[in-house]
Amino acid sequence: MKHIIAFAGSNSSNSINKQLATYTASLLENTKTTILDLNDFDLPIYSSDLEAKEGIPENAFQFLKILKKGDGFILSLAENNGAYSAVFKNLFDWLSRAEQKNWLGKPMLLMATSPGARGGQSVLQMAVDRFPRHDANIVGKFSLPSFDDNFSEGKITNEELNKELLVQVKALENSL
């Protein structure tokens, strides 16, 4: 059975991106899923001075170890001021120091959502451009606009948007 690692690029206890990642993971068939919470991987703010003095924190290696156990990823990125959230950017920085090609060539469904009508498209585009340089194999992408209007009770309520997501989920399944 294939194993998917799903998480949000957010540390909010009410993360709408974690809700989207969790829902998306539930749509996979015949797949084991592990849902990660970035709050379980506390990391100091990256700096080259800190890395030289103390090395790479154990939590960065632990996160990478989990990524290595998966066959693919579902990642829903939070967007803060048009870019990655601080917690995700920091994790990404540490991961890239632990292993430059930190996405390991594994299939990834890359997503974003936000309360706004653009649905995190700025951060999604940023990741589509950046992640392949770290060996990401992005096989699907999805943006959910206006989260509060289109997601309720743990699922997407807009039928057309849900159909779009199902196409991307199928692309991930077919790439495993």
C-alpha positions in Angstrom: 0.0 0.0 0.0 1.3 3.4 -0.9 2.0 6.0 1.8 1.2 9.7 1.4 2.5 12.4 3.7 0.1 15.3 4.0 0.6 18.6 5.7 -0.1 22.3 5.6 2.5 25.1 5.4 1.0 26.6 8.5 1.2 26.3 12.3 -2.2 27.8 13.0 -4.3 25.6 15.2 -7.3 26.5 12.9 -5.3 26.2 9.7 -7.6 26.2 6.7 -4.8 24.7 4.7 -4.5 21.8 7.1 -8.2 21.3 6.7 -7.8 21.2 3.0 -4.8 18.8 3.1 -6.7 16.5 5.5 -9.8 16.5 3.3 -7.7 15.8 0.2 -5.9 13.0 1.9 -9.3 11.4 2.7 -10.1 11.3 -1.0 -7.2 8.9 -1.8 -8.1 5.2 -2.4 -6.0 2.3 -1.1 -3.4 4.6 0.4 -2.1 5.0 3.9 -1.9 8.7 4.9 0.1 10.4 7.6 -1.1 14.0 8.5 1.7 16.1 9.9 1.4 19.2 12.0 4.3 21.7 11.8 3.8 22.5 15.5 5.3 19.1 16.2 8.6 20.2 14.5 9.6 23.3 16.4 12.7 24.9 14.8 14.8 27.9 15.6 14.8 30.7 13.0 17.4 29.7 10.4 20.7 31.5 10.2 24.0 30.4 8.9 25.7 31.5 12.1 23.3 29.2 14.2 23.9 26.4 11.8 27.7 26.8 12.0 27.5 27.0 15.8 24.9 24.3 16.6 24.4 22.3 13.4 21.1 21.4 11.9 18.4 20.8 14.5 17.1 17.3 15.1 13.5 18.3 14.2 14.6 19.1 10.6 16.1 15.6 10.3 13.0 14.1 11.9 10.8 15.8 9.3 13.0 14.7 6.5 13.0 11.1 7.8 9.2 11.2 7.6 9.3 12.6 4.1 11.6 9.7 3.1 9.1 7.1 4.3 6.4 8.5 2.1 5.7 7.6 -1.5 4.3 11.1 -2.2 3.1 14.3 -0.7 0.0 16.5 -0.3 1.0 20.0 0.7 -1.3 22.9 1.1 0.5 26.2 1.5 -0.7 29.1 3.6 -0.2 32.4 2.1 1.1 35.3 4.2 1.6 38.6 2.3 1.8 36.7 -1.0 4.5 34.3 0.1 5.1 31.3 2.3 4.2 31.5 6.0 7.2 32.1 8.2 7.0 28.7 9.8 7.0 26.9 6.4 9.8 29.1 5.0 11.9 28.3 8.1 11.2 24.6 7.8 12.0 24.7 4.1 15.3 26.5 4.8 16.4 23.9 7.4 15.3 21.0 5.2 17.3 22.3 2.3 20.4 22.5 4.6 19.8 18.9 5.7 19.3 17.7 2.1 19.3 20.1 -0.8 16.9 17.9 -2.9 14.5 17.6 0.0 11.4 16.7 -2.0 13.2 13.5 -3.1 11.6 13.3 -6.6 8.4 12.0 -5.1 5.0 12.9 -6.6 3.4 16.0 -5.0 0.0 17.5 -5.1 0.6 21.1 -4.3 -2.3 23.2 -3.1 -3.2 26.5 -1.4 -6.3 28.1 0.0 -7.2 31.4 1.6 -10.2 33.4 2.6 -9.8 35.6 -0.5 -10.9 35.1 -4.0 -7.4 34.3 -5.3 -7.1 31.2 -3.1 -3.4 31.5 -2.3 -2.4 31.6 -6.0 0.7 33.8 -5.3 2.3 31.3 -2.9 1.2 28.4 -5.1 3.0 30.0 -8.1 6.1 30.7 -6.0 6.3 27.0 -5.0 5.7 25.8 -8.5 8.7 27.8 -9.6 10.9 27.0 -6.6 10.2 23.4 -5.5 11.4 21.6 -8.7 14.9 23.0 -7.9 14.6 20.9 -4.7 13.6 17.8 -6.7 9.8 18.2 -6.4 7.8 16.2 -8.8 4.6 18.3 -8.9 2.0 16.1 -10.5 -1.0 18.3 -9.6 -1.9 21.7 -8.2 -5.1 23.1 -6.8 -6.2 26.5 -5.5 -9.4 26.8 -3.4 -10.6 30.4 -3.4 -12.9 31.9 -0.7 -12.4 29.1 1.8 -15.3 30.1 4.0 -17.7 30.1 1.1 -16.5 26.8 -0.4 -15.5 24.6 2.5 -17.7 23.4 5.3 -18.0 20.5 7.7 -14.6 19.1 6.6 -15.2 19.1 2.8 -15.4 21.3 -0.3 -19.0 22.3 -0.8 -18.7 23.8 -4.2 -19.3 20.9 -6.6 -17.2 22.3 -9.5 -14.2 23.0 -7.3 -14.5 19.5 -5.7 -14.5 18.0 -9.2 -11.3 19.9 -10.0 -9.7 18.6 -6.8 -10.7 15.1 -7.6 -8.9 15.3 -11.0 -5.7 16.4 -9.2 -6.1 13.6 -6.6 -6.4 11.1 -9.4 -3.2 12.5 -11.0 -1.4 11.9 -7.7 -2.8 8.4 -7.4 -1.8 7.6 -11.0 1.8 8.8 -10.3 2.4 6.6 -7.3 
